[in-house]
Each structure stands twice: as structure tokens, then as C-alpha cells.
Amino acid sequence: APAGTEVPSHNAPQPYNCIVHSGEGEVATSDGTTLRLDPGELIYCDDVTGKGHVTRSISDVRLAFINRAKA
């Protein structure tokens, strides 16, 4: 995602892990917590219901999303 991208409040479509490959991003949760994410960091997203979260790209950011395989 290019620097300055902001994705409005949304829920995770399903639980997944997100790994930051490069760049810096930010996640703002519905309770007001803001998490800054740098390269090499991993976050588990499981807010499939509720108010969701907002994501922002501070710099050009490259992410990998890893979904759990269904049995």
C-alpha cells in the first residue's frame, strides 16, 4: 500500500496473521488503541465482528496475510 493510504473502519473477513515485510503501518482498534507496525512484526487479526479497525500506511508498506487453512 502506498504511503498515506487509509482504509476506513472494517472487520477482518476471517481470523488471519499479518506480517510486515517492509515499510511502516498503523492499526487503530475500536477501543482507541493504536499499534505501530514495523518490518518483521506480526499481528493477529480476529475482529470478525464489532466495530472493526482502521489501517494506515505511514510509508510504502508491504504486507503478507496468512489465513488459517480450514479443516
C-alpha positions as CSV (number, residue, x, y, z in Angstrom):
1,A,0.0,0.0,0.0
2,P,1.4,3.4,-0.9
3,A,2.3,5.9,1.9
4,G,-0.7,7.8,3.1
5,T,-3.3,5.1,2.3
6,E,-6.0,4.8,5.0
7,V,-8.6,2.0,5.0
8,P,-11.7,3.1,6.9
9,S,-13.1,1.0,9.7
10,H,-13.6,-2.6,8.7
11,N,-13.6,-6.1,10.2
12,A,-11.3,-8.9,9.4
13,P,-13.1,-11.2,6.9
14,Q,-11.8,-14.2,8.9
15,P,-9.0,-14.5,11.5
16,Y,-5.6,-14.1,10.0
17,N,-2.0,-13.2,10.7
18,C,-0.4,-10.2,9.1
19,I,3.4,-9.9,8.7
20,V,5.0,-6.5,7.8
21,H,7.7,-7.2,5.1
22,S,8.7,-3.6,4.6
23,G,7.6,-0.1,5.5
24,E,5.6,1.2,8.4
25,G,1.9,0.9,9.1
26,E,-0.6,1.6,11.8
27,V,-3.7,-0.1,13.1
28,A,-6.3,1.7,15.2
29,T,-8.6,-0.5,17.1
30,S,-12.2,0.3,18.1
31,D,-11.2,0.8,21.8
32,G,-8.8,3.7,20.8
33,T,-5.6,1.7,20.9
34,T,-3.1,2.5,18.1
35,L,-0.5,0.0,17.2
36,R,2.6,1.0,15.1
37,L,3.9,-1.9,12.9
38,D,7.4,-2.1,11.6
39,P,9.2,-4.6,9.3
40,G,9.3,-8.1,10.8
41,E,6.3,-7.6,13.1
42,L,3.3,-9.9,13.2
43,I,-0.2,-9.1,14.2
44,Y,-3.1,-11.5,14.7
45,C,-6.4,-10.0,13.4
46,D,-9.5,-11.7,14.7
47,D,-12.1,-8.8,15.0
48,V,-14.6,-10.5,12.7
49,T,-17.5,-8.8,14.5
50,G,-17.9,-5.4,16.2
51,K,-16.7,-2.0,15.2
52,G,-13.5,-3.2,13.4
53,H,-10.3,-1.4,12.9
54,V,-8.7,1.3,10.7
55,T,-5.4,0.7,8.9
56,R,-2.9,3.3,7.7
57,S,0.3,3.2,5.7
58,I,2.9,5.6,7.2
59,S,5.3,4.8,4.4
60,D,5.0,2.5,1.4
61,V,4.2,-0.8,3.2
62,R,4.3,-4.4,2.0
63,L,2.3,-7.0,4.0
64,A,1.7,-10.7,3.9
65,F,-1.6,-12.1,5.1
66,I,-1.7,-15.7,6.2
67,N,-5.1,-17.3,6.6
68,R,-5.7,-20.4,8.7
69,A,-6.5,-23.4,6.5
70,K,-10.0,-24.8,7.0
71,A,-10.1,-28.4,8.2
